[in-house]
Amino acid sequence: MANNEAKFSVNQPSKTQKLFIGVQIFFRIVAIAASVASSWLMITSKQVIDIGGIVLDARYSYSPEFKFLAFTNIVVGCFSLLSLLFIVLVVRQGSNPNHYFLLFLHDLAMMSLVVGGCAAATTVGFLGKHGNSHTGWMQICDNFGRFCNRATTSVTISYLNLVCLLILTITSASKSRKMEA
């Protein structure tokens, strides 16, 4: 009976460690894919229209907020790839609370970057879609529909990235705390 309890207690941390590593790898891959997709959609979003002989164009580079979101996603994608490599090294070296704390700090910093990019781009997107009658800003999405749809999709994917980074932050913080106790 004592032998069965010893086996159970030895196998349990191994299973939770494997689950933790699996969750980390899965959500980091999703975060990388979401970063790449969001950046690509934003960078390639442009539209040129002709209104009565006047040619107007909309590009992501005309808005500092859209540029911030695109470059934020590029940075987060690159650093998420590096953290994925770090996870692989952590698996080989075994459990160390300092590693999990470093992952927590990394995930928190990346999540903070994405929050800022999403907030800025959402604000400008809302103004583009609805305008602001108090300040005289007109809506542009009725004229630049394709551009606005791509920008909206990019921001939506960035929010998916944010959720992945939130899950990674919570799991790495939880693992860091459990290792100390």
N, C-alpha and C positions, 0 to 999 in steps of 0.2 A: 504494500500500500504506500509506504514512504517512497519507494522507488518510482511509482507512478506519479506521485506529486512532484518529485524532483524532475522527472522528464517533462512534465507539464510546465513547470516554472522555467526550465531551460529553453523549451521550444517557444514559449509565448513571446519573449522579447524578440526572437528571431522573426516570428510572423509579423509582429507590429513594425519591426524595422523594415522588412520587405514591403509591407503595405505603405509605410511612409515613403520609402524610396520610389515605389511605383507611382504614388500620388504626385510626388515631386517631379518625376520625369514626365508624366502625362501632362500636368498643368504647365510645365515649362515649355514643352513642345507646342502646346496650344497657344501659349503666350507669344512664342516666337512666330508661329504662323499668323496669329492675329496682328502682330506688329508689322510683319512684312506685307500682309494684305492691306492693312489700313494705310500704311505709307505709300504703297504702290497706287492705291486708288486715289489718294489725295494728290500725289505728285502728278499723276496723269490726268487729273480732272481739269478740263478746259473746254470752253465752248465759245465759238465766234458766231455772232448773229448780225444780220443786216436789217436795220430799221430805216426805211426810207432813204437809202443811200448812205447812211451813217453806219460804219462798221464798228461794233462793240465786241469786246471779248472779256471773258471772265477766266481767270486762272488762280490757282491756289496761291501763287507767289505774290499776288496783289494784296493778300491779307496776312499780316504778321501772325495772327492767331492760327490760321491754317498752316503756315510754315512751321510754327512752333509745334503743332500736333504732328506733322509729318516727321520732323527731325526728332521729336521726343520718341516717336515710335521706332525710328531707326536706332536710336541710342538704346532704348529698352530691349529691342530685339537682339542687338549685339551683346549687351550685358546678360541677357537671359541665356544666350548661347554659352557664354563663358561660365555662367552659374551651373548650366547643365553639365559642362565638363567638370566643374568643381564637385558636383554631386557624384559623378562617376569616381572621382578620386577619393571622396569621403567613404564610399562603399568599400573601397579596397583597404583603407587605413583603419576602419572600424569606427566606433562611436566616440566622439569627443564633443563635449558641450560647447566648446569654443567654435567648432565648425558650424553648429546649428545656430549659434548666436550670430555669426557672420552672415549666414544665409538669411536670418531674420532682418538684419540691418540692410542687406542688399535688397531684399524683397520690399521692405518698407520704403527705401529710397526710390526704387523703380515704380512702386505704386503711387508715390507722391508725384513723380514726374507725369505719369499718365493722368492722374486726377487734374493737374494743372492744364495739361493739353486738352483734355476732354472738356473741361469747364470753359476754357477760352473759345474753343471751336464751336461748342454748343451755343454760346452767347452770340457769336457772329452769325452762325447758321440760323438762329431764331430771328435775328434782325433781317437777314436776307430773305427769309420766308414770309415774315409778317410785317417787317418795317417798324417804324415808330412815328406815329402821327404827331406826337408832342414835339419832336425835334425836326420833323420834316424829312426823315429818312424813308425812302421808298423801298418797297419790297422788290427784289430782283428775280426771285425764283419763278415768277410767272413768265418771264422772258428767257431765263437761263435754266430751264428745267433739267436738262441732262447734267449740267455742272452741279446743280443743287442735289440731284439724286445721288451722284457719285460722292459728293462731300458728306451727305447724310449717311450713306452706307459706310464710309470711312470712319465717321464719328461713332456709329453704332458698333462697328467691329472694335474700335478703341475701348468702348465700354465693356465689351466682352473680355478684352485684354485686362481691363481694370478688375473685373470679377476674378479672373484667373490669378492675378497678382495678389488680390485680397485673400484668396484661399491659400496661396503659397505663404503669405505673411502669417496668417493664423496658424497654419500647420508647423511652420518653422519656429514660431514663438512657442507653441505648445511643446514641441519636441525639445527645444532649448530648456524650457522650465522643467520638464520631466527628467532630463538628464542631470540637472543640478540637485534635484531632491533625493 
